[in-house]
Amino acid sequence: MKACLVFLVMATTDLTTTIPAYAQELLTTTLSAEGTGMGGMDASVISNNAMATTANPAQLGIFSLTNLFSASTYTPRTIWAPGSSTQVYPLESSAVNAGISIKRFMNAPFDFSAGFGYSKTTLGLGKYSGFQDNGDYFSSPMGEELETRSVAIGIDWLVKAAIGYNFKNTDIQQPIVASNGFLIPSDIVGHVHDIGVIVQVPVVDSDSRVAGQPIMLTRKVRPIFDITLSYARRNIGGSTTSWIFQDTIPFPRQAIIGLNFKIGLETHVQYRKWTFFSFMWGRQADDILFTYNPEIEPFLSPSYSHYVYKKGIGDLRPIDNLILGRSYGDVNLHSGWHVQVGEFLYVSSGKSYAIGYGTYSTLGAGFRLEGILKLLTAYHLIDIERGGVYSFLIDHLDLQYDCGEYIGTSNTDIAGTNFRTLNVVIR
């Protein structure tokens, strides 16, 4: 949250000597606990968590192929950058997704779905008090707010693919200390949008459909091998205007690409699929798509902000970034893995080099109610064959808890920042 800290500095320094790097830092923050646990890979790892849609709206299209509704929230709120100051910066986020697919109404050789989502995220930066130049006492909260509305469609026919769109409204409330020592209120608002695409190739499933029979390792166990490609272009919009600067500030437009591989073993429990083991590894790369002139012009100069948005995907190079793990120019690299056991326990880890954060490592863990019930069924501790509450829970409801934390980092400000989310899924 480098820019947030820049804005904090602005509140205590001369207005003429401090400029923001870009507007609305929440637009580039990893919000999901799952994404944090895998080194910040929030836009490229398929997830049922409603917060994943904020990073890549195509997540909503994949989600709606198999689910009706999900709702996610922090439990409790996250304290951002606990090492940066004695001040507490509360970060709160909640999200909901809803979707429907045609297979709920008809038999078809393919599935098609549509979904809608909403999320709201706020970052509190405390309050600032003082006097304005007219002598009036001034007290104002400081913070950022991000609202996101999402739409997406998905299709499942040999491969799963989805495309989605986010509409984002942002607002920064931050008073500024002018050169004369008095406070000036500042409110920077903006409207941007995202577009995202995800394609998942279930290699074994596709081969099985072509062959007309399932590929099996044993009589009851089949292999899983999935390849997932993702792309997101985020925060598309020209710029936002601050009347304090009498000029425009660029949005942090991003291009994000991702690639991950998943292998696993699957069987059936009372006619329900059960992935009792899987391993996933992947990489994600992103680039802020503008170049910024660091030359500081005189205060209120019309040439204050000299910036140019990059074309295409900027400095991203898919083979070098995702396969070879190399970074060029302004590219941030994220890599991570997770191991899943019994569909109830998830353990993840990741590392990243990101501009403004430095090098950091993460850890994550997750638990699923559905997996626990399937495990109990596999060992004949509960019976779901005759219906009842257990059968209903496995088929229609899941409770998911995830946590992710920055553990090893060259940036002491974000060390110890952790995310805990509770997600409810209805199928």
N, C-alpha and C positions, 0 to 999 in steps of 0.2 A: 504494500500500500504506500509506495514511495510518494505518490502525489498527495495522499492524505497528509503525510508528514510535512510535505512542502507547504500545504495550506495552513497547517498549524504554525509553522515558522512565520508565514505571512501575517499571522495575527499578532506577532510580537516584534516585527521589524518594519523598517521603512518600506512603504508601498513601492517606492521607485526602484528598489534594488532587488526585489524578489518576484519571479514569474512562475506560474505553474507549468509543468511539463506538458500536461494535457488535461482535458476535463473529465470528470466523473470516473474516478479510479475503481468504483464498484463494478464498472462494466468489464473489467479484466480479472476480477478476483475469482478464484476457485471457491465455490460455495458448498459443494457437496462433500460429505465425509468420505464417500467412496473414492471420489476423484482425488481428494487430498491424500488418502492412504496409498494411492498408486502414483505418487509424485506429481500430482496436479493434472492427471490425464482425465479431466472431467468432460471433455468434448468428444472423446473417441471410444470410450468403453460403454457398451450398451448396459443400461440400468433401468430398473422399474421405479427408482426413486424419482419423485416428481421434481426435485431440484435439478436433475440432470438436463431437463428441457431448457433451463436458463443458459447452459453452456453450448448446447447444440439442439435447435428445435426439431431436428429429425428424430431425436430420441422419442418424441411424442408419437411419431408415426409408427415406429417399431413397437412401442408400448401398446398402442391401441389395437394391434393385431391379435393380442391375447388377453387384454385386460380391459375392464370397464372404467375403473376409477382408482386414483391414488392420491394420498395427501401426506405431506411431509413437513416436519418442523424441527427446529433445534431444541434439544432437551438436555441441559438448559441452553440459554443464550451463550454464544461464543464471546470470549474476551480476546479482541484482536491485538496483536503485537504487545503481549504483556511485558516484554523486556524494554519497550521504548520509553516508558515514563511511569511515574507513580499514578498517573491519570488512568482511569479505566475506560476503555473504548468498547462498549457493547455492540456486538454484531448479531442481528436477529434476522431470520429468514423463514418464510413459510411458502409452500407451493401446493397446488392441486392440478391434477390432470384428469381428463375424462375422454373416453373414446369408444368407438363401436366398429365392428367389422361385419361384412356381409355374410360370413359363415354362420353367424348366429341366427340367420333367417333363411338360408338356402344352402344346398349342397352345390359346390362349384369346384372346378379343377384348380382354382387359385383363390386367394383371399385378398380382400381390399378393405382398408380401414381409413377412418378419419378421426382426428382428435383435436381437443381444445384444452388450453392450459392457462393458468394464472399464477404469478408469484409476486411477492413483495419482500424487499430486503432493505434494512435500515442499519446505518452505522452511526452511533452516537459519539460525538467528539466533545461532549461537555457543554459548558456555558461560558460566555464571555460578557463581562460587565465593565462599564466605564462611562465616560461622558462624551457626548457629541459636541460639535463646535458651537452649537447654540446654547450649551450649558445643560441640556436635558440629560438625565441619567439614562443609560442604555444597557439593557440586559437581553441577551439573545442566545438561544440554543445553537450549537454548531453540529452539523451532521450531513450525511448523505442519504438519499432515498432512491431506490430503483424499483419501478413497477414494470412487469413484463407480461404481455398477453401473447399467447402462442396458438398457432394452427399448424396442422401437419396431416399428411396422408402417407399410408404405407401399403405395400403389396408383398405378398408371399407367393412366389411361383418359381420353383427351383432355387431362387435366391430370395432373400429378404431385402427390400430396399425401401427407403423413406426419404421424403423431402419435407422440410418444415420452415416456418417463418415466425420470427419474434418481432413484436412491436414493443419498444422500450421507451419509458418516460423516466427521466432522471432529474434530480434536484439537489443542489448543494447549497446549504445555508452556512455562510462563513463570514463573520464581520472582519473588516480589514482595519489595521491601524495606519492612518495616513501619516505623511511626513511631519505634520504639525502636532502629532500625538493624539488626535481625536479619533473616535471610532466612526467608521462608515459601514452601514449594513450592506451585505452583498448576497445576492441570490442568483445562482447560475442554473438555468434550466435547459433541457434539451430533449430532443426526440430522435431516436435512431432505430434501426432495424437490423435483424440478422437473417441469414439464410443458411440452412445446413442440409447436408446429404449424408446418409449412412447406407452402406451396402454390406450385407453379411452373406458370405458364401458358405453354407453348411456342406462341405465337400462330401462327407459320407452320405448325408441325406440325399443330396443331388444324384450321386452315383447310384444309390438304392432305387430312386424313382426311375432313372433311366434303365436300370437293369430289370426293374419290375419285381425285385425281391430285396429284403433287407440284408445288409452286410453285417455278419455276426462274427464275434471272436469266439464265443462259446454258444451253447444252446440258449442262454438267457442274457448274455452280455454283448452289447454292441459298442463299437468305438465312436468317439466324437472328434471331429476335426473341423473347426470353423475358422475362417479368415474374415476379418472385418476391416473395411476401409471407410474413412470418414473425412469430410471436409466441411468447414464452417467459415463463413465470412461474417464477422461480427461488427456491430457498431457502425453500420453504414449510415452516413449522414455527413453533411459538409462540416459544420462547426457550430459552436454555441457562442453566445454573446454575453459578455459581462460588462455592465455599464460602468463598472469601476475602471476597466481597462480601455473602454471605448473602442474595443476591437474584438476580434474573434479568437477563440481558442479551439484547436483541433480536437475532435473526438479520437479516442484510441482505437481506430479501425484496425481489425485483426484479420489475418488469414491463418487458419489452423488446419493442419493435415494430421491424420493418425492412421496407424496400422497395428493390429494385434492378432495374435494366434491363440487359439484355445484347443486343447486336447483333453479328452476325458473318457469316462466309462459310464454306460447307461444300462439300466435294466428296467423292469416293471415291478411295481408294488400294487397288487389288486387292480391291475389294468391301468395304473397311472405311471407315466414315465418318471423315473427316478435317476438323476445323475449323481451317483454316489461318490464320484471323484472327478475333479477337473483342475487343470492348471492353465493359466492365461499369462501371456507376456506381450508387452507392446511398447510402442514409442509414439509420442505426440510432439509436433513442432509447431511453433507459432511465431508470427512476425507482426510488429506494429507497423502498419502500412503508411507511415509518413516520415519524412525527413524534416528536421526542425533546425532552423537557423539559430544558433546560440547567441548571436549578436543581440545585445540589449539596446534598443533604441530609447531615446528620451521619453519620459512619461507622457502618455496620451498621444504619442506619435502614431499617425495612421499606418506606418510601416512596422508597427510593433511585432506582429506575428507573421513571419515569413516561413511558411511551411508548404510542402508539396506532397500530396498523397502518391504513394508508389503504385505502379501499374501491376496488374495480374496478382500473383501471389508473393510479390516482394522478393525478399532474399531466400525464400524457401526453395529447397532442392530435394524433392521427394526421395530419390535414391540415397543421396548423401545423408540426409537427415534421418530417415526412418529405417533404412537398411544398415548403413555404415555408422550411424550415430555421430555424424560430424555436424558442426555448427558453423555458419558463415554470417557475416554482417550482424544484423540485429536479431537473429533467430534465437529463440528460447527452446531448449530441448528438455523433454520430460520422458522418463522411462519407468516402467513399473511392472509388477507381477502380482498375481494373487492365486492362492490355493484354496479350493473349496472341497469340503468333506461332508458327504451326506446331505447336501443342500441346506444344512443348518449352520455350519461354521465356515467363515471366510477369514483368511489371514492375508494381508497384503503389505507390500513395501515398495518404495520408489525413490527415485532421486531426480534432481533437476538442476539445470543451470538457467536461471531467469534473470534478465536485466532488472535491476532494482532490488532483487532479493539476494543475489549471489548464488552460491551452491548450497543446496539443502537436501536432506533426506527425510523420508516420512515413513510412518507405520500406520497400519489400519487393521480393523477387525470388524466382523459383522456376524449377526445371528438371525436365523429365520425360523419362524414358528412352523411353516409348512414342512421344512426338512426334519424337524424334530418329530412331527407326527408320522412322516413316512418312515423314519428310522424305527419308531415304536411299532408301526405296522409290519415292517420287515421282520421283526423279532417276535411277532404275534403277541405283543403286549396290549394292543388295541385292535378292534375289528371295525374296518370301514366298509366291508362288503355289503352289509345289510342296511346301509344308510345311517342316519343319526347325526349327532353333532360333529363327530370326528370326520365323517365323510363330507359334511357340509364345509367344514373349515378347510380341508385339503383342496376341495374343488373350487371354493369361492372366496376365501379370505386368507390373507397372510399378513403377519406383523413382522416388520424388518427393523432391526436396530444396527446402526453403523457408527463407528468412530474412526477418526483419522487425526494424526498429530504431526507437526513439524518437530523432529527430534534432533537432527544434527544439521547445523546451518552456520554459514559464515556471517549471516545477518542475525545478530543477537536480538534485534527487535521482535522478530517473528518466532524465535525459538520458544517452544512450549505452547504455541497457539494450537488449540485442538477443536475439533468439530464433532458433535454428537447429534445424530438425527434419528427420529422415529418416523417410519413410513408405514402407512396402512394401504394395502392393495386389495381391491375387490375385483374378482374375475367374472 
